[in-house]
Each structure stands twice: as structure tokens, then as C-alpha cells.
């Protein structure tokens, strides 16, 4: 399988990690690099407005950009807002000051604070022309680094317009479009509609189509390429529970034997390393709070997972956390 090309970037394998708010921080990105199989890693989404106002008010940059300048490349950073000028300013700085390999624009987030209160994210799917204007402004500011867009099928099942939005992204100079196979109204309920994703491909002239939604196994990744004709895939929530899924998916699309899941002991080692990196960034007190959400998915669906999560919620010191891994991590 040929590498995925996003502007000047060759993404090999054509498997991307999704920017997940609260999860795709520095520690998680390092775990993905350690395990391998991700062609393009993404940082958490950054509010363009918060970036600009926060720096003007206090001189501080968004915490979500911690570590970005010094990480291996390629690395994408996602931004959101509805103001083309602010987004262009932040996109330019991400490329020329932080060295982002690509800037992705979020037009898919359905969370109320983003979509309804801020009239950004999936709210903008109603207005393909506004999306085009934003992409054009940001793409011009970030050149030669590519600018991409992440969208959903539409706002509701009755108003699916992903073809129009994807065409607006391409016409405005976007280098790729990632489509999550749900509408904003769906949130994360139901099943991603890959048939709707596939319908977009014939309407794009040059830019790649990246599919996203419900990819939980290497076999589902292979199926996405073979059945739906996408140029790349993006894995989100499943990668939180099984960050080794990416390297297994890479082997699967290459027709190679799948690497086995890490043993429970190896998984504990991975989680310890992830926790160490969270402590490095946030300090032990805050890290003990953050690791509760980060470690819980690893145990999902396994005997003893509920007991592990119950005790995980009470962790208050690093010693508590290490003892929990030794005694209660599902094995």
C-alpha cells in the first residue's frame, strides 16, 4: 500500500491518530511513538481564541501545546474556532514557531460548549461556504505546511451534506479531509456509517479522503480500505484502550503477521511509563487525577475491570497508583 500524501507529507502507514481532547496529550503521543504503527500523530485540539486571548492576558500559551516544539515529526495540531483571522494567526504560529507538520481544523466536534455556545466545530457544517473561507485563510497563512479538515456527515441525519463540505475544503486549498461517519446529532451513539463516507470519494478531485469511526480491530481497518476506498484511516477511542492497535493495523494492511497484544505485565509497564510522563508535565497531584481517565480504558471489557476502575478513582498519590497496578490490574 502506497503512503498517504497530505500536501508535501508522505504518511506511512496511512493510519492517523485522532486528536482526542483530554487524552492526546504529550504522554499518550509518546506511547504511540514507542509502540509504532501511526503515520501521523495528532495533538489535542486547541482553541484559537483561547490561544490568542490567553497569551495577551497572561503571556501563557495553551497547556495542550506542552512538548510540541521538541517532539519527533510528523506531528499535526488541530485548532477550532469560527473566526478566520484568529485561526489563520494561530495556524501560522503553530507552523512557524512550533514546527507543526500539518494544521487540522475541527469542523466535527459536537460537544455543546464548542458547537452550540461557541458556534464552532460541527455547528459550521451548516455553512460549507464559511468552512471554505476559514480553510482558505488558514491554508494561506500556513503554507507550505498542509492544512486539513475533520468533519462529520452533517448536523443531522436529515441534513447530511458531507459531500458539499468536503468539496468546499478542497476548493479552498485544504490538503485532506477526514470524515467521521456520524452526524453531530448522533454524538457517539449508534454506528459509524462508512457507506456515507465512501460516497464522498468520487466527488474529490485530488485530495485524500480519510475515514474515521468505530475502527476497533486490525481487520476492520483492512475492511475500511478494501470496501470503502478511503486513502487513509483515523483511529480514535479504540486506541486509548489498545494503543498497540496501530502497529497491529499496520501489519494487517501490509499482509504481515499481527504482533500479539502485550501481556498484562507489559501493559502495566506501558501505563507506568505513561503516568511518569504525565507527572513530568503536570506534577504528581494533578497527574493522579488525570491518570484515572487515561488508565481506565486499558482494562475495558476484561474480568476485574470494574474493581480496577473503582480503586483507580480513589488514587491520590503515585504510590497508590503503582500499588494498584501491581495488585488489581486485570490479568
N, C-alpha and C positions, 0 to 999 in steps of 0.2 A: 504494500500500500504506500502510495506516494505521500510525502509530507504535506500537511495543510499549509497553504500560503495565505498569510494575512498581511497584505501590503508587502513590505520587504522581508517580513519574518517568515522563516520556514519552521513550522511547528511539527515536530516529530517526536513521539507519535501524535496523531491528530486527536488527542484526548486532552481536554482542558478541565481544570478545577474551577468550580463555581465560586464567586465571591459571596460568602455567607456571613452576614452581619453577626458579630459576636463569636464567630468560630474561625474565620480565615485569617487569624492574626499571625504574628511572627512565629509563634511556637508551632502552629499547625502547618504553616508553609515549610518550616524546616523538616518536619516529619515527612511531608510529601517528598521533599528532595531526597531525604535519606532512603525512603522506600522505592522511589523511582516510578516511572510509567506515566508521568504528567508532562505533556508537551508544553503547556503554558499554564503557569500558576497565577492565580489572581489574589490580590489583597482585598480586604473588606472594602465595601463601598464607602465613599467619603462625601459628605455634604459640601458642595461648592460654597454655599452660603456660610456654613459654619467655618470653613477654611478661611474665607476672606474676613468675616467679621471677628472671628476668634483671634486672628493674628493682629488685626488692627486694634482690638481692645486690650489684649494681654501680651501680644508678641509670641504666643504659643501656637504651634501647629497641631493638627489633629493627632490624637494618640494613635489612631489607626495607621498612621504612616511610620510608626516606630520600626526601625530596622530596614525600611525600604531602600534607602540610599546604598546600603552596603551588601544587599543580598545578590546572589548569582542571578544572571539573566538567562532567558527572558522572564519578565515579570510584568503583568498587567495590573493597572489600578483602575477601579471603577468609581465614577463620580455620578452624582444626581443633583438635580435642581430643575428649574424651568426658565432660568434667566440665561440666554445665550452668552451675554457678555461675561458674567461671572464664571460660567462653565468654561468658556474659552480661556479666561485668565488662569483658572486653576489647572486646566488641562495643559496649558503651556508650561506652567511651573513644574507640574509633575514630570513632564518630559525633559525639560532643560535644567532643572535644579535637582530633581530626584532620580532622573535617569530611567523613568518608566519606559519599558519597551513598547507598550501599547496603552491607550486610554480607552476604557469601555464606558459607555453611557447607559445608565439604568433607566429603561422605559418599561420595566416589568414589575417592579415592587408593588404589591397590592396592600401593604401594611397601611393602616389608617393614617398614621402620622405623616407618611410620605405621600400617599396617593390622594387622600382627601384634604387633610389640613394644609399640606404644602403644595397641592396641585402639581405634583411631580410623579415620577415613576409611572405606574400603569395608567394614571389619570390622563397622561398625554397621548395615550393610544387613540383617543377620540379625535386627535388632530394631527394626521400624518404630515400636513404642511408645516406645523410648528416643530415637529420632530425633525423634519428635513432642515429647517432653519437652524436648529440647535446643532445638528451634526455638521452642517456646512461651516458654521462659525468655529466649532471646536476643531474640526479637521484642518482648517486653515491655520489655526494657532499652533497646532501640534506637529505639523509637517516638518520632517518626513516620517515621524512616527505614525503608525496607523491608528485610526480611531474606529472603534467598533460599537455596536449597539446590542443590548439584550432586551428582548421584548416578550410579550405573551401573545396568545392568539387574538386577543381583543379584550374589551372590557367585560362583555357578557357573551354567553353562547348565542344570543340573538344578534350580536354585533361583531362577529369575527371579521377582522379586517387586516390580518397579518400580512397578506399579500401587498396591500396598499402601503402599509407601514414599511415593509422590507424594501419595496421599490423606492420609497422616499429616502430611506437610509442610503441606498446605493446611488441614487441620483445626486445626493448631496455630498458624495465623496467618502462615505463610510467604506471601510475595508472588509467588513464581515458583519453578519447578523446572526445572533444566537436567539433561537426561539424556544421558549418553554411551552410545552404542549398543554397548558391550561389557560383559562381566561382569568382576569383579575377577580371576577366574581367567585370563581372556584376556590380561590386561595390555594391550599394544598390538598383539598378534598378530591375524591374521585381518582380517576386515572388519566395520565397524560395522553393526549390524542396525537399520536405520531402520524396518523393519516393526514391530519390537518397540517402538520409540519411539512410533510412530503409535498403537499400541494403548492408550497411556496417556491420550490426549487426551479420549476420551468419559467418562473417569472423574473428570475435574476439573470442578468446578462454576464457578469464576470465574478462578482464577489462570492465567497463561500457561504454555505448555509451550515450552521452548527445547531444540532438538535440537543434538547435538554428536557429531562423529566423522567423519573421512575427507572433510571438505569441502575439496577442493583446487582447484576451479575455480569461476568465476562461474556456469557452467551447472549445476554440482552444487548450488550454493546456491539457484538458482531452482527446481530439481527438488525440493529439500527442502521448500520452501514449497508447491509445487503438488501434489506427490504425497503428502506425509505430513502436511500440515495443521498444521505447527508454527506457533507465533506468533512465534518468533524463532529465530535460529541462532547458535551459538558456534563460532568458528574458532580452532583451537589451533596445532598443529605446522606446518601449511601456511603460516601467517602468519609463521613465523620465516624461511622460505626466500623468501617473497614477501610482504613487508608491504604491498605495493601491491594485494594480492588484495582487501583490504577495500573499497577505492574501486571496484575493478572489479565486485565483487559488488553494491555499492550501485547502480551504473549498471545492472547486469543486472536487478535486481528492479524497477527503475523503467522498464525498457524503453528505456533510453538506450544510445547507442553506448559501447562499452567503451573506457576510457582505455588506451593502449598500455603495455606493460611499459617501465620506464625503460631507457635504453640502458646498456651496461656502464659507460660513464663516469659516468652519473648514479647508477648503483648504487654505484660507488666513492665518490661524494660522500656518499651516504647512510651508507655504512659508516664513512667518516671522521668524520662528524658523530656517529654512534652511539658510536664509540670516544672521541671528545672528551668526550662526556657521561659515559662510564664512567670516564675519567681524572679528571674533575671530582669524581666521587663517591668513587672508590677510590684515586686516585693512580696514577702510571704503571706501577709494578711489578706491582701486582695487576691492573690493567686489561689488561696484556699477557697475563696468564693467562686472564682472563675472556673476552677478545675471541676467543680460539681457538674456543670453543664458539659464540659469537654470530655470528661471521662465516662459519663453515664452511657453514651451511645455504644461504647465498646462492648458492653455486657448485654445489649439489647437482644431479646429473643432467646436467651440462654438460661438454663436452670440456675437459680440463685441470683438472677439479675435484680429482682425486686429487693431482696435483702441487701445487695450491694448498693443500690440506689438509696435505700433508706439510711444506711450508715454514711454514705457519701455526703448526704445533705447535712450531716452534723459535723463534718470535718472542719476544724478551726486552726490546726497547726500542721506544718509539714510532717511532723512525726505521726500525727493522726492519719494522714493520707498514706504514708508509706506502710504503716501497720495495717491499714485497710486492704491495701494491695496484697500484702503477704497472707492475710487471713481470709478475706471474703471475696476476692476477685473470682468470678466463676471459672472453674477448672473442669 
